[in-house]
Amino acid sequence: MDLNRLLADVPIPSIKGPGIDPGKYGSGTLTLEKIISQVIGVLTIIAVIFFAIQVIIAGYNFISSEGDEKKMEMARKSLTNGVLGIVIVVVAVGIASLIATLLGISNPLDLNALFTGMGL
């Protein structure tokens, strides 16, 4: 009997041991991708809400300053900081998407596809 034929008939045992079954919870990169996507999404939303509230409060302070130069200047600075914060958040997300598109990454947070494309 041929040796290859003899080896082909031998059943391969399933290896079981202590620890977590890797197939039970899905791919590790998919889990990491979901976590990173959710964290970035939540932080972006929180930043936009925070700066929007800053703009609203600065507008209220500007209106309620009653002509006091110090209060008006503080409200103007706060308004400028709030608007700049919103612009920076929006531009950062846009630049990240642009760079990802230029590098050929369709979804910058799709780590599973990125690692597969790198051959890992």
C-alpha positions as CSV (number, residue, x, y, z in Angstrom):
1,M,0.0,0.0,0.0
2,D,1.2,3.5,-0.9
3,L,2.4,5.6,2.1
4,N,0.4,8.6,1.0
5,R,-2.7,6.5,0.8
6,L,-2.1,5.1,4.2
7,L,-1.6,8.6,5.7
8,A,-4.8,9.9,3.9
9,D,-6.9,7.4,5.7
10,V,-5.7,8.4,9.2
11,P,-8.3,10.7,10.9
12,I,-6.9,14.0,12.2
13,P,-7.8,14.4,15.8
14,S,-9.4,17.6,17.0
15,I,-7.1,19.5,19.4
16,K,-8.9,20.7,22.5
17,G,-7.4,22.4,25.5
18,P,-8.0,25.1,28.1
19,G,-8.7,28.6,27.0
20,I,-11.1,30.4,24.8
21,D,-12.3,28.9,21.5
22,P,-11.2,31.4,18.9
23,G,-14.2,30.7,16.7
24,K,-16.7,31.2,19.5
25,Y,-16.5,35.0,19.5
26,G,-15.6,35.7,15.9
27,S,-12.4,37.2,14.5
28,G,-10.3,39.3,16.8
29,T,-9.8,41.9,14.1
30,L,-13.5,42.2,13.7
31,T,-14.0,42.8,17.4
32,L,-11.1,45.3,17.5
33,E,-12.6,47.0,14.4
34,K,-16.0,47.3,16.1
35,I,-14.5,48.7,19.3
36,I,-12.4,51.3,17.5
37,S,-15.3,52.3,15.2
38,Q,-17.6,52.7,18.1
39,V,-15.1,54.6,20.2
40,I,-14.3,57.1,17.4
41,G,-18.0,57.5,16.5
42,V,-19.0,58.2,20.1
43,L,-16.1,60.6,20.7
44,T,-16.9,62.5,17.5
45,I,-20.5,62.8,18.5
46,I,-19.6,63.9,22.1
47,A,-17.1,66.5,20.7
48,V,-19.7,68.0,18.3
49,I,-22.3,68.1,21.1
50,F,-19.8,69.7,23.5
51,F,-18.8,72.4,21.1
52,A,-22.4,73.1,20.1
53,I,-23.2,73.6,23.7
54,Q,-20.2,75.9,24.0
55,V,-21.5,78.0,21.1
56,I,-25.0,78.2,22.6
57,I,-23.6,79.2,26.1
58,A,-21.2,81.7,24.5
59,G,-24.2,83.2,22.5
60,Y,-26.2,83.5,25.7
61,N,-23.3,85.1,27.5
62,F,-22.8,87.5,24.6
63,I,-26.5,88.5,24.7
64,S,-26.5,88.8,28.5
65,S,-23.3,90.8,28.8
66,E,-25.3,94.1,28.8
67,G,-22.5,96.0,27.0
68,D,-19.8,95.1,29.5
69,E,-16.6,95.0,27.5
70,K,-15.0,92.2,29.6
71,K,-18.0,90.0,29.4
72,M,-18.4,90.6,25.7
73,E,-14.7,89.8,25.1
74,M,-15.0,86.5,27.2
75,A,-18.1,85.6,25.3
76,R,-16.5,86.3,22.0
77,K,-13.5,84.2,22.8
78,S,-15.7,81.3,24.0
79,L,-17.8,81.6,20.8
80,T,-14.7,81.5,18.7
81,N,-13.3,78.5,20.5
82,G,-16.6,76.6,20.2
83,V,-16.9,77.3,16.4
84,L,-13.2,76.4,15.9
85,G,-13.7,73.2,17.9
86,I,-16.6,72.1,15.7
87,V,-14.7,73.0,12.5
88,I,-11.6,71.0,13.7
89,V,-13.7,67.9,14.5
90,V,-15.4,68.0,11.1
91,V,-12.2,68.7,9.2
92,A,-10.3,65.9,11.1
93,V,-13.0,63.4,10.1
94,G,-12.9,64.6,6.5
95,I,-9.1,64.5,6.3
96,A,-9.0,61.0,7.8
97,S,-11.5,59.9,5.2
98,L,-9.6,61.6,2.4
99,I,-6.3,60.1,3.3
100,A,-7.9,56.6,3.6
101,T,-9.4,57.1,0.2
102,L,-6.1,58.2,-1.3
103,L,-4.4,55.2,0.2
104,G,-7.0,52.9,-1.3
105,I,-8.8,52.0,1.9
106,S,-12.5,52.1,1.3
107,N,-13.4,52.0,5.0
108,P,-10.6,53.2,7.2
109,L,-12.0,51.3,10.2
110,D,-12.3,48.0,8.4
111,L,-9.3,46.4,10.0
112,N,-10.2,42.9,8.9
113,A,-10.0,43.9,5.2
114,L,-6.8,45.9,5.9
115,F,-5.0,42.9,7.5
116,T,-6.3,40.6,4.8
117,G,-5.0,43.0,2.1
118,M,-1.6,43.0,3.8
119,G,-1.5,39.2,3.7
120,L,-1.7,38.8,7.5
